[in-house]
Amino acid sequence: MGAAPSLPHPVRVAEQFWPDGTEPVVSVFCMTYNHAAFVEDALQGFLMQRTTFPVEIFVHDDASTDGTAEILKAYAASYPKLFRTVLQVENQWSKHAPHRFLRKAKLLPPAAHLSEQRGEFIAMCEGDDFWVDPMKLEKQFRFMRENPSCAGVFHRCLVVDAGKRQISDFWNGREYKARYSQKECLLDLGSAYATASLFFRKSSLQEGRSPSYYRKLPCDHTLDVFLTESGDLAFIDFVGSAYRKHPGGVWWSASSLEQQKILAERFLCFLSDPELRRRYSRGLVAALSGSYRSIWWAFYKGGPASWMRAYARVLGLIRDPAHYIWFARYSVSHGSVVRFTLGDLLKSGLRAIAKRILGLWARTSWSAQDVPGGRQ
């Protein structure tokens, strides 16, 4: 690969001038859906970036009905050399969500859409989030140039409300490691960082070879695991973006039960991949069992009958026949799911027996004293 076009010092991308035909070094990939109230914050965050390299801004709108598309058209007309837009007329997310409850999941575009970006690197951001550091792209670009073994890099993020008032930092002050392997992205990190902080090499997408788990469920978690097939995911410690928490947000508007269903579906999806199953089966089953335990407790109301209903509800979440096989096989071999269900059944049964014995004893004791002629 030839030397990338470069400026001697960072300049706002809206003020850069490059010869016709210059290829971007970084593609900003933005996804929008009914973000008319927020999307200009995202677009302005892109335009304020100061870089030494050319950038393109690609925005994919999923058939918004609130005027988002009109805002995007206006920006594309004002900055025709920066913006590329795809404005869907039919909502693709709800159309392709594998199950109804996954429409509460944040789905990313197929790998083919990402690999079509022209930049050597891709920076992600959703239309209701925004960037707060004008040097964000430059910092991540320099890090990736200096660390060729890394597939991607992320940074810290603020959490704000709909009015841009800061609530906290992302994931309540979690301390991140400097590097995450594929196993750690799969079982430890679990995409616990903001999408708007991710910056990665397009070559890590391994064009034409996207794994089955990403094709089935393209989300932050599966993307991280996909990227780390070719290198670590790194963390650099600066605040570069803001995650907006609002009633229309996909993940935060989901109930805790819906979130656990989404997590369980992810781990089942990972287990359906032969290579991941070979490498990480024990950890994946433990994670899956944890999600199922949380779901089970949400349905369990006490007693053996409720235990059976809760277990049936959990099994009812598995839609793919292949997943039944793997769930049964691993729950038996590792015992984690079986242990908690049988253990809870045994405890609830013993409690019921104990209550029955105490109840009979109490009634017998009181009746002996209350019945005329009984023992005194």
C-alpha positions, 0 to 999 in steps of 0.5 A: 500500500502506498503512502496515505495522503497527509497534511503537515498538521491537523485541519478541520475536515470541513476545511480540507481540500484534496485533489479529485480522486483522493481516497479517504483514509478513514470512513465514518460510519453512522447509522440513523433511525428517527434521530431528527432531534439528535442527529445534528450533534453527531454530524457536527461532531464529525465535521469538527474533527481535526485530522492530517488525512482525508475523511469520508462520512457515510450515513445509513438511514433506516427509513426514518419517519421523523425528518432525519432523512431531510437533515441528512440531505441538507448536510450532503448538499452542503458538503458533497465531497465529505458525505455519502448517504444511503436513505432506505425506504423500508426499515431493514432492522425490523425486517431482518431481526431474527426474533421479535425480542431482538428488535430491542437489540442494537443491530449493526449493518452486515459486514458487506456494508462495512467492507464497502467503505473506502477508508483504510479505517472505519470509525463507528457512531450512531445518530443519537450519539456524538463525538466530543473531542475534535482530535478523536480520529487523529488520536486513534489513527496515530495509535493504530499506525503505531500498533499494527498488531491491533485490529481496533481501538476504543476510548472512554465515553460520557453518558448524557441525557436527551438534553446533553446533561452528563449522567455518568461515564460509560459503564459506571467507571469500569476500569479497562485493560490496555488490550483485549484478546478474542477470548476476553472480548467474547467472555469478559469485555462483552462490548461494554463500551460505547459504539461511538468510540470504536475505530478499526481496520477495515482489513480486519473484516476479512472481506468475503469471510464473515463468520456465521455468528456475525451474519446471524446477529450483527451487533457490537459483541459479535463485531468485536469477536469478528475483528479480534480474529486478526488482532487485539482490541485496544483501549486508550484512555481519553474521553472522545464521545458521548452516549445519549440515554433517552427513551427512544434508545434501543438498549436502555429502553429494553427491560432487564428481562429483554436484555438477558434474552438478547444476551442469551441469544448472543451466546447461543449464536456464538455456540453455533459456530464450530470454531468458537465452540472448539476454543471457548465452549466452557466459558460460553456455556457458563455465560449462557447459563448465567443469562438463563438463570437471570431469565429463569428467576424473572419468571420463577414465583416460588414452588414446583409448579412455578419452577416448571413454568419458568423452565418451560419459558426459558426453553421456549426462547430457543428457536433454532433446533440446533440450539436445543441440542447444544443447550441440552448437551452442555447444560448436562455435561457442565451441569451449570444450568441443571444444578441451579434448576434442580437445586432450586426445585429441591430447596422449594420442595423441602420448604413446602414439605417443612411448611406442611409439617409445621402447619399440621403440627400447629393445627394438631397442637391448637386443636388439642387445646381447643376441643372440649374434653381434649388433653390439658 
